[in-house]
Amino acid sequence: MKRSSAIRRAVLATAAVALVATGCTAQAAGSGGGKPSAPTTGASSSASSSSSSSATPPAPSASGTATPDGKPSSPTPAAKALMKDGDENEQVRELQARLRQLDYFDRAPTGFYGSITAKAVSGFQKKRGLPETGSVDETTWQRLLGMTKKPTADELKPSTSNKLDTPDARCMKGRVLCISKESRTLAWMIDGRVVSSMDVRFGSENTPTREGTFAVGWKAKEWTSTIYHTPMPYAMFFSGGQAVHYSADFAARGYNGASHGCVNVRDRAKLSALFDQVKVGDKVVVHW
């Protein structure tokens, strides 16, 4: 009898040890297959939490990707712009000449970085799989240098980006500013010979540039419109308030805009040289 009691106690002790080791409660084990309750021992709860933590990797930070040790990396800084909208210098002129070699810039270089240049740069960047910023960073510049040749003097400062048409008969004698609406050019001519030429822009349909034969009435190196309050450098007035003058807007936006009737020039350096040569009384011919 004593031997039977000892065996019974040994079996019960073994069962108790098994219950603790599995984390189950006595009630769950003795319920005959019912749904077990959650573990109640501190050791079991800690082990479960540790297992869950090691199984799920940390989510990457919104500001960067996760590094191998789970820490977020720093975001990549934006590349420094070498040339951007609003700049005006000889490096911009070279940029435009190189873009023109690849047919991204369709006009004579001006040295002014405006919306047309930004659009050309974006087109180049897109084709090469670069970020389309519209400004020139070191990577964009080096890629462009590698695909183009050093611009010649004529490429940097061509006579005009628009081809001159046949001069009007009225332009063949004397000193004449021969201005063609057809080719959108101004040719400075002396006795039928073209001395210099440049691209020009005219008034809109609502404010057209007058056509005909005129004369330079007066000149002003620095002038501001009394009607529109906009600068008109190197103005040469030929018909009332209409004049040939430099236009920063033309330099920046090209033919996307229009004047209020004046003849806009976008190459400031060329117009400056022309201004010094033209005299009051010289003929002006505006024609198709």
C-alpha positions, 0 to 999 in steps of 0.5 A: 500500500505504501509502495502504491502511494509513493508511485502515485505521488511521483506521477503527480509531481511529474505532471506538475513539472510538465504543466509549469514547463509548457506555461499552461495553467492547471485549469487549461490542462485539466479541461479536456481540450478546451481553449487554453488561457494566456500564459500567466508566468512572467518568464513565459510572457517575456520569452514571447515578447522577445520572440515577436521583437526579433521576428519583425524588422524595424520600419524605415524612417520617413526621412531615409532608408534603414541601415543594417543595424535598424537605424534610419539613414540621413536623407541625401542632400540636394546637389548644389546648383552651378547655374540656375534661373536668374543667372547671367554670365559667360558660363551660362552662354557656354551652357546655351551653346553646348545645349544648342549643339544637341538641339535642346536650345534653339536660339542664339546664346544670350548669357541669361538663364531664364525659363527657356534655358531651364526647359532645355536643361530639364529636357537634357536631364530627362533624356539622361535619367538625371533629376529634372531640376531645370538647374545645372549641378556638377553631374549635369554639367560634366555629362554635358561637357562629355557630350559636346565640344568647346563652342567656337566664338561664332557659336557663342555669339552668332550674328542671329539665331534667325536666318536673315531674309532678302532685304527690302528694297528700301534698305539698300541705300544709306544707313538703315535699321532694316527690320523684318517681321517675316524673319524676326530679325533686325539688320543694321545696313550701310549702303546695302551691306549688312554690318550686324544683325540680331533677333527681334520680337514685336508687339502683340495683335492688340498692340502691333508694331507699326510698319513703314519707313521711319527715322530715328527721332531720338535715343536714350541709353537708359529709359523707363516706359512712362506708360508701362513703367518697364525699363527700355535700355538702349532705346531708339525711338522711331514712331511715337512711343515705339522704339528699338530697345533691349528687353530682359523679358525677351531674353528670358522668355523668347517668343512666348511673350510680346512687346507693347509695340516696340521692337524688342532685342534680346542680345544686350551686348549687340544692341549696346554696340549698335546704339553707339553706331546709330545716329538720330535721323538714320532710316528705319524700315519695318516690313514683312 
